[in-house]
Structures are given as structure tokens and as C-alpha cells.
Amino acid sequence: MTATPNSCRFCGAVLIHTVVDLGTTPLCESYIPADKLHEQEPVYPLRVFVCDRCFLVQLPAHVGGEEIFTEYAYFSSYSDSWLAHAERYAAAMIERLGLDGTSQVVEVASNDGYLLQYFLQRGIPAMGIEPAANVARVAAAKDIPTLVEFFGRDSAARLVARGIRADLLVGNNVLAQVPDVNDFVAGLALVLRPGGVLTLECPHLMRLVEENQFDTIYHEHYSYFSLLSATAILSAHGLTVFDVEELPTHGGSLRIHACHAADAAHPATERVAAMRVLEESAGLDRLAYYASFEGRVRETKRRLLEFLESARNSGKRVAGYGAPGKGNTLLNYCGIGADLLEYTVDRNPYKQGKFLPGSRIPIFSPERIDETRPDYLLILPWNLREEIMSQMGRIRAWGGQFVVPIPSLRICP
């Protein structure tokens, strides 16, 4: 079913129930070169709805995937902890499924090859599908076979026509990023070999709501999933969930394991039933569950602004660490500019020398921290706070402290 701007992208019901309204913001990955600072940025509504029929939480597709993902600023390999996560996953799935040189691994939204490299190192054939040409070139430079295209029914049909079907089909943090979720999942079902396994990782909606992770809402995240809503979508396309894992990544994620509904080789684990009970008990399939979220979001905004204004009035310097998409939602919703956050730094050279969208805060390399010695370092990718605090622990030498904004403001010495 094709969704209209005010209808559910899965079931087609009219969307009338707001979860949170974050105002209007630019695209979170649209970093601004210095020579474009004089130009007006396009902005789009950032208002999230919940469907009262299927309870899929979603953002209307104000911007198509081609505009967001054709050239992309996110490169997975710049996070050491994410690389370690990927390597552990590869090892676990190779052992669990008995993958070998006769198997085929396919990853959709394969980014810069951060995951597939670990399969190829073990002699297991692997290929990626990645729409962002600039990111895919990095994977190709590592000799990782990568198709540069958007994935869906048509893409899957072309793969099958070439004799390519997946024994292991992987989609990490991509299900949220497809505007036509039915076309995408139908494609997954096509390219998954009979007897094969699909794993999908996505931020867990329950953690987003209960831990106030509103900054993970941005235009490229069209949908926000519970196990309940993901199961319904997969089931509609002939796929059944047989296992689910809770992961610490991205502030709390689910790894959903699925197979063809006719496949009896993968009986459901107890974890599936337990997670369904947990979500139903919490109320994710009831509108009342979402009613208090917006008020808690506003309180986070107030507390962060109070801290930054107090620091400025006391003559303290505050810099940021990281230039992630979530940070741009946080800064733009809170109305924070370079008057309160002097600059931010990022390890990704693609972002250095540019400015954050909306807030126009400059981005430098991490060496800037040592040059300016700020009193506080606001960690924008708070889901990587342990990694960042370890890497940047030297700020303590001059009395610097870390600030973590989500789920609530914390000062970490």
C-alpha cells in the first residue's frame, strides 16, 4: 500500500496522533561548507505520529531517500566500538549458521564495508548494496563488492535474476531509513534464500520513549520500531521472527532474526515471546503510552539551555564532541548556536571544516580540544560516551568535564 503524506506508510491508516513535535529543522546530515554559509537552508517539519491501527511510530516523508542518501556524511568505520560490534556479530553468525566459502552474505545499506570486511576475511563471499556513492567508494577501495543503488523489490529482482540470494541477509540501522517500508521488506523476502536468515538491527522504540532519546528523531529516520510493529510488517511479506536480541548500541537496539514463514528450521526462541509481553505490558500498542513523551522532551531542552547559559555567564567555555545526526536534532530543537556551544569536533575528515546544519556551529578535528582547553565537552553522540570519554580523558588534566545530555543532563568528571 502506497502511503500518502498523512497516512501510515505500512497500513495506510490516517495519521492523527502526535508523539512529539520538534519544530522545523534542516536535514541532519546536510553539513555546510564555508562558502555556502550565506545561503538559506531548506527546513522541514519534524513532527512524529503514531498510527492508531498498527502502532507504527513514524515521520512523514517530507524528503525522499534520493535527496538524503545519494551522498552521505556518515561513515561507520570512524567508531571503534561500532567496528568491534560488527566483528563480534560476524563471528557469532558464522558459527551459528555454519557459514563457509559456499555461503552468500548480503548486506543492504552496507556503508563503507565496516561489517562485510569481517566475512571476507574469513573467506565467506559477501556483497553490499549502498545508495551513497561517496561512501560506497570507500568500500570498493577495500575490495568489498558493492552495488550503488537503493534497495527494494526491483533491486532484489535484479539480484535474483543474476542468481544471487542470501544465506545471511543483513540490515543494520536501515529499516528506519526507508520511506516505502513495504517495498523494502518485499525486496528482503525476495533476495533471502529459502532456509536463509535475515537479521535487522534498529533502535528500540521502547528505549527511545522511556529514556527520552528524542534526538534520534530526524528526517532520515522515517520510522521507529518496536518488536510488535516490526513483526507485523515482516509477517505481511511472508517473513516470521524467530529470535530477538537486546543490544546496547545506539542507546538500546533490537536485533531481529527472521526467516521465511514456511521455514521450519528456525523455531521461535523464548526471547520473542518475552519481548512481546514486555512491550505489551509497557503499553506500546496503546496510545496512552506516548502521551507524556513530549513534556519530558521539553524539560530536557530547558535543563540543557539552563546549563549552557549558566556556563556562559560564568565565563566557562563549552565545546562539543562529535557531529552526528542526533546532535543536530538536539541543537536545533533547543535553539543552541555558537553563542552557547563554541564549536564541535569530529574524527571524520568529511565533516571537518564545515558547519553544522541549522546551528551553524563550526566543526574541527579533535586536536582543537587540546588547543583551546574547554571547561566542558558536550558529548553529542551520547550513545558512544564511554568510548569518547576514554579517548578524550586527557581533558581532566586541565579540569575539563564531560556533559552527557540524554536521557537527562549529567556532568561527568
C-alpha positions as CSV (number, residue, x, y, z in Angstrom):
1,M,0.0,0.0,0.0
2,T,1.4,3.4,-1.0
3,A,1.3,5.9,1.8
4,T,0.1,9.5,1.3
5,P,1.8,12.3,3.3
6,N,-0.8,11.9,6.1
7,S,-1.2,8.1,6.1
8,C,0.6,5.3,7.7
9,R,3.4,4.0,5.5
10,F,2.6,0.4,6.4
11,C,-1.1,0.0,6.8
12,G,-2.4,3.2,5.2
13,A,-4.5,4.5,8.2
14,V,-4.8,8.3,8.5
15,L,-2.2,9.7,11.0
16,I,-3.8,12.0,13.6
17,H,-2.0,11.3,16.8
18,T,1.2,13.2,17.5
19,V,4.0,11.7,19.6
20,V,6.3,14.8,19.6
21,D,6.7,17.9,17.5
22,L,10.3,19.1,17.3
23,G,9.6,22.1,15.1
24,T,11.2,22.6,11.7
25,T,14.9,21.7,11.1
26,P,17.2,21.2,8.1
27,L,18.4,17.7,7.1
28,C,20.6,16.5,9.9
29,E,23.5,15.3,7.6
30,S,23.5,18.4,5.4
31,Y,26.7,19.9,6.7
32,I,27.5,23.4,5.3
33,P,30.7,24.3,3.5
34,A,32.2,27.7,4.5
35,D,31.4,29.1,1.0
36,K,27.7,28.3,1.4
37,L,27.1,30.0,4.8
38,H,25.4,32.9,3.1
39,E,22.8,30.6,1.5
40,Q,19.4,29.8,3.0
41,E,18.9,26.2,4.2
42,P,15.7,24.4,3.5
43,V,13.9,23.2,6.6
44,Y,11.2,20.6,7.1
45,P,8.7,19.7,9.8
46,L,9.9,17.2,12.4
47,R,6.6,16.0,13.8
48,V,6.3,12.4,14.7
49,F,3.0,10.4,14.6
50,V,1.8,7.1,15.9
51,C,-0.6,5.0,13.8
52,D,-3.7,4.1,15.9
53,R,-4.2,0.9,13.8
54,C,-0.8,-0.8,13.6
55,F,1.1,1.5,16.1
56,L,4.0,2.2,13.8
57,V,5.6,5.4,15.0
58,Q,6.7,7.4,12.0
59,L,7.7,10.7,10.5
60,P,6.0,11.7,7.2
61,A,8.4,11.5,4.2
62,H,8.8,15.2,3.6
63,V,12.1,14.4,1.8
64,G,12.8,11.4,-0.4
65,G,15.6,9.0,0.2
66,E,17.4,10.1,-3.0
67,E,17.9,13.6,-1.6
68,I,19.2,12.3,1.8
69,F,21.3,9.3,0.9
70,T,22.8,9.8,-2.6
71,E,25.8,11.5,-0.9
72,Y,26.1,10.8,2.8
73,A,28.3,12.1,5.5
74,Y,28.1,9.1,7.9
75,F,31.0,6.6,7.7
76,S,30.6,3.7,10.1
77,S,34.3,2.9,10.4
78,Y,35.0,6.1,12.4
79,S,33.6,4.5,15.5
80,D,35.9,1.9,17.1
81,S,33.1,0.5,19.3
82,W,30.9,0.0,16.2
83,L,33.6,-1.8,14.4
84,A,34.1,-4.1,17.4
85,H,30.3,-4.7,17.4
86,A,30.4,-5.6,13.8
87,E,33.3,-8.0,14.2
88,R,31.5,-9.8,17.1
89,Y,28.4,-10.1,15.1
90,A,30.2,-11.6,12.1
91,A,31.9,-14.2,14.3
92,A,28.7,-15.1,16.0
93,M,26.7,-15.6,12.8
94,I,29.4,-17.6,11.1
95,E,29.3,-20.0,14.0
96,R,25.6,-20.0,14.5
97,L,24.7,-20.6,10.8
98,G,27.8,-22.6,9.8
99,L,28.7,-20.2,7.1
100,D,31.6,-21.1,4.8
101,G,33.1,-20.5,1.4
102,T,29.9,-21.8,-0.3
103,S,27.6,-19.3,1.5
104,Q,26.5,-15.9,0.4
105,V,26.2,-12.9,2.7
106,V,24.4,-9.8,1.5
107,E,24.1,-6.5,3.4
108,V,21.7,-3.7,2.5
109,A,22.9,-0.2,3.4
110,S,26.4,-1.6,3.7
111,N,28.0,1.8,4.2
112,D,31.8,1.8,3.9
113,G,32.2,-2.0,4.3
114,Y,32.6,-1.8,8.1
115,L,30.8,-5.2,8.5
116,L,31.4,-7.2,5.3
117,Q,35.1,-7.0,5.7
118,Y,34.9,-9.4,8.6
119,F,33.1,-12.0,6.5
120,L,35.5,-11.6,3.6
121,Q,38.5,-12.0,5.9
122,R,37.1,-15.5,6.8
123,G,36.7,-16.5,3.2
124,I,32.9,-16.1,3.1
125,P,31.5,-14.4,-0.1
126,A,29.9,-11.1,0.8
127,M,28.5,-8.2,-1.1
128,G,26.9,-4.9,-0.2
129,I,24.2,-2.6,-1.5
130,E,24.7,1.1,-0.7
131,P,23.0,4.1,-2.3
132,A,25.6,6.7,-1.2
133,A,28.2,6.7,-4.0
134,N,30.8,8.6,-1.9
135,V,30.5,6.0,0.9
136,A,30.4,3.0,-1.4
137,R,33.7,4.1,-3.0
138,V,35.4,3.6,0.4
139,A,34.1,0.0,0.5
140,A,35.2,-0.6,-3.1
141,A,38.7,0.6,-2.2
142,K,38.8,-2.2,0.4
143,D,37.8,-4.7,-2.4
144,I,34.3,-5.2,-1.0
145,P,31.9,-5.8,-3.8
146,T,29.2,-3.1,-3.6
147,L,26.3,-2.2,-5.7
148,V,25.5,1.5,-5.7
149,E,21.7,1.7,-5.7
150,F,18.6,1.9,-3.4
151,F,17.2,-1.5,-2.3
152,G,13.7,-2.6,-2.9
153,R,11.6,-5.0,-4.9
154,D,13.3,-4.0,-8.2
155,S,16.8,-4.2,-6.8
156,A,16.1,-7.6,-5.3
157,A,14.6,-8.9,-8.5
158,R,17.7,-8.0,-10.4
159,L,19.9,-9.8,-7.8
160,V,17.8,-12.9,-8.0
161,A,17.9,-12.8,-11.9
162,R,21.7,-12.9,-11.5
163,G,21.5,-15.9,-9.3
164,I,22.3,-14.0,-6.1
165,R,20.3,-15.0,-3.0
166,A,21.4,-14.6,0.6
167,D,22.1,-17.3,3.2
168,L,22.6,-14.4,5.6
169,L,20.9,-11.1,4.8
170,V,21.8,-8.2,7.0
171,G,20.2,-4.8,7.5
172,N,21.8,-2.7,10.3
173,N,20.1,0.6,11.1
174,V,18.4,0.8,7.7
175,L,14.8,-0.3,8.3
176,A,14.1,3.1,9.9
177,Q,15.6,4.9,6.9
178,V,13.3,3.6,4.1
179,P,10.3,5.7,3.2
180,D,8.5,2.8,1.5
181,V,8.8,0.1,4.1
182,N,6.6,-2.3,2.2
183,D,8.7,-2.2,-1.0
184,F,11.9,-2.6,1.1
185,V,10.7,-5.6,3.1
186,A,9.2,-7.2,0.0
187,G,12.7,-6.9,-1.5
188,L,14.2,-8.6,1.5
189,A,11.8,-11.5,1.2
190,L,12.8,-11.9,-2.5
191,V,16.5,-12.0,-2.0
192,L,16.5,-14.2,1.1
193,R,17.3,-17.8,0.1
194,P,14.9,-20.5,1.3
195,G,16.4,-21.6,4.6
196,G,18.3,-18.3,4.9
197,V,18.3,-15.9,7.8
198,L,17.6,-12.2,7.9
199,T,18.9,-10.0,10.8
200,L,17.8,-6.4,11.2
201,E,19.1,-4.0,13.8
202,C,17.2,-0.9,14.7
203,P,16.9,1.4,17.7
204,H,14.2,0.1,20.1
205,L,11.2,2.4,20.3
206,M,10.7,1.5,23.9
207,R,14.1,2.7,24.9
208,L,13.6,5.9,22.8
209,V,10.5,6.8,24.7
210,E,11.4,5.6,28.2
211,E,14.9,7.1,28.1
212,N,13.9,10.4,26.4
213,Q,16.1,9.7,23.3
214,F,14.3,12.3,21.2
215,D,17.5,13.3,19.4
216,T,17.4,10.1,17.4
217,I,14.4,11.5,15.6
218,Y,15.4,13.2,12.3
219,H,14.3,13.3,8.7
220,E,16.3,10.3,7.5
221,H,14.6,8.1,10.3
222,Y,11.2,7.7,8.7
223,S,10.0,5.0,11.2
224,Y,10.7,3.9,14.8
225,F,10.2,0.3,15.6
226,S,9.0,-1.9,18.4
227,L,9.2,-5.7,18.0
228,L,5.4,-5.6,17.7
229,S,5.4,-3.2,14.7
230,A,8.4,-4.8,13.0
231,T,6.9,-8.3,13.4
232,A,3.6,-7.1,11.7
233,I,5.5,-5.6,8.8
234,L,7.7,-8.7,8.3
235,S,4.7,-11.0,8.6
236,A,2.8,-9.1,5.9
237,H,5.6,-10.1,3.5
238,G,5.9,-13.7,4.4
239,L,8.7,-13.4,6.9
240,T,8.5,-14.6,10.5
241,V,10.5,-13.5,13.5
242,F,12.2,-16.4,15.4
243,D,14.6,-14.6,17.7
244,V,15.3,-11.2,19.1
245,E,18.3,-9.8,21.0
246,E,18.6,-6.6,23.0
247,L,21.7,-4.6,22.2
248,P,23.4,-1.6,23.9
249,T,24.1,0.1,20.6
250,H,22.5,3.5,19.7
251,G,21.1,3.8,23.2
252,G,19.4,0.4,23.1
253,S,18.6,-1.5,19.9
254,L,16.9,-4.7,18.8
255,R,18.5,-7.3,16.6
256,I,15.6,-9.2,15.0
257,H,16.2,-12.6,13.4
258,A,13.7,-13.7,10.7
259,C,13.2,-16.3,8.1
260,H,10.6,-17.3,5.5
261,A,7.3,-18.2,7.2
262,A,7.4,-21.7,5.6
263,D,10.9,-22.4,7.0
264,A,10.6,-24.9,9.9
265,A,14.3,-25.0,10.6
266,H,14.2,-21.9,12.9
267,P,11.8,-22.4,15.8
268,A,11.0,-19.3,17.8
269,T,13.0,-18.7,20.9
270,E,11.6,-17.8,24.3
271,R,13.1,-14.3,23.8
272,V,10.5,-13.4,21.2
273,A,7.5,-14.2,23.4
274,A,9.2,-12.4,26.4
275,M,9.8,-9.2,24.4
276,R,6.3,-9.2,23.1
277,V,5.0,-9.5,26.6
278,L,7.3,-6.7,27.8
279,E,6.2,-4.3,25.1
280,E,2.5,-5.1,25.5
281,S,2.8,-4.7,29.3
282,A,4.5,-1.3,28.8
283,G,1.7,-0.3,26.5
284,L,3.4,0.2,23.2
285,D,0.2,-0.9,21.5
286,R,-1.9,1.7,23.2
287,L,-2.0,5.5,22.5
288,A,-1.7,6.4,26.2
289,Y,1.9,5.2,26.2
290,Y,3.0,8.1,24.1
291,A,1.1,10.9,25.8
292,S,3.8,12.1,28.3
293,F,6.8,11.9,25.9
294,E,6.6,15.5,24.6
295,G,6.5,17.0,28.1
296,R,9.7,15.2,29.1
297,V,11.4,16.3,25.9
298,R,10.6,19.9,26.7
299,E,12.1,19.5,30.2
300,T,15.3,18.2,28.7
301,K,15.5,21.3,26.5
302,R,15.0,23.6,29.5
303,R,17.7,21.9,31.6
304,L,20.3,21.9,28.8
305,L,19.7,25.6,28.0
306,E,20.0,26.5,31.7
307,F,23.3,24.7,31.9
308,L,24.8,26.3,28.8
309,E,23.6,29.8,29.7
310,S,25.0,29.4,33.3
311,A,28.3,28.2,31.9
312,R,28.5,31.2,29.5
313,N,27.6,33.7,32.3
314,S,30.3,32.2,34.5
315,G,32.9,32.6,31.8
316,K,33.3,28.9,31.1
317,R,34.0,27.5,27.7
318,V,31.9,24.7,26.3
319,A,32.8,22.7,23.1
320,G,31.1,19.7,21.6
321,Y,32.4,16.3,20.7
322,G,31.0,14.7,17.5
323,A,28.9,16.0,14.7
324,P,26.2,13.2,14.5
325,G,22.8,13.5,13.1
326,K,21.3,13.1,16.5
327,G,23.3,16.1,17.7
328,N,21.8,18.3,15.1
329,T,18.3,17.4,16.2
330,L,19.2,18.2,19.8
331,L,20.9,21.5,19.0
332,N,18.3,22.8,16.5
333,Y,15.3,21.8,18.7
334,C,16.9,23.5,21.7
335,G,17.9,26.6,19.7
336,I,21.6,26.2,20.5
337,G,24.1,28.1,18.4
338,A,27.8,29.1,18.5
339,D,27.0,31.6,21.3
340,L,26.4,28.7,23.7
341,L,28.5,25.9,22.1
342,E,31.7,27.4,20.7
343,Y,32.5,24.6,18.2
344,T,32.4,20.9,17.9
345,V,35.0,18.3,16.7
346,D,34.7,15.1,14.7
347,R,37.1,12.4,13.7
348,N,35.5,12.2,10.2
349,P,37.5,14.4,7.8
350,Y,34.4,14.7,5.6
351,K,32.8,16.9,8.2
352,Q,35.9,18.9,9.4
353,G,36.0,22.5,8.1
354,K,32.2,22.5,7.6
355,F,29.4,23.8,9.8
356,L,26.5,22.0,11.5
357,P,23.2,22.4,9.7
358,G,20.8,25.0,11.3
359,S,23.0,25.9,14.2
360,R,26.0,26.9,12.0
361,I,28.4,25.7,14.7
362,P,31.9,25.1,13.2
363,I,33.4,21.6,13.0
364,F,37.1,21.0,13.7
365,S,39.4,18.0,14.1
366,P,39.7,16.7,17.7
367,E,43.1,18.4,18.1
368,R,41.1,21.7,18.6
369,I,40.2,20.5,22.0
370,D,43.9,20.5,23.1
371,E,44.4,23.9,21.6
372,T,41.5,25.6,23.4
373,R,41.1,23.6,26.6
374,P,37.4,24.0,27.1
375,D,35.9,23.6,30.6
376,Y,33.2,21.4,29.4
377,L,32.9,18.9,26.5
378,L,29.3,18.2,25.4
379,I,29.1,14.7,24.0
380,L,26.6,14.8,21.2
381,P,26.8,11.1,20.2
382,W,26.0,10.2,23.8
383,N,25.5,6.5,22.8
384,L,29.3,6.4,22.4
385,R,30.0,8.3,25.6
386,E,32.2,5.6,27.2
387,E,34.4,5.4,24.0
388,I,34.7,9.2,23.8
389,M,35.4,9.7,27.5
390,S,38.2,7.1,27.2
391,Q,39.6,8.7,24.1
392,M,39.4,12.3,25.5
393,G,40.2,11.5,29.1
394,R,43.1,14.0,28.8
395,I,40.8,16.9,29.3
396,R,40.7,16.1,33.0
397,A,44.3,17.3,33.2
398,W,43.1,20.9,32.9
399,G,39.9,20.3,34.9
400,G,37.7,19.7,31.9
401,Q,34.5,17.8,32.5
402,F,32.2,15.8,30.2
403,V,28.5,16.7,29.7
404,V,26.0,14.0,28.6
405,P,22.6,15.5,27.6
406,I,20.5,12.3,27.2
407,P,18.4,10.8,28.9
408,S,18.9,13.6,31.3
409,L,21.7,16.2,31.8
410,R,24.8,14.8,33.6
411,I,28.1,16.3,34.4
412,C,30.8,13.6,34.4
413,P,34.3,14.5,35.8
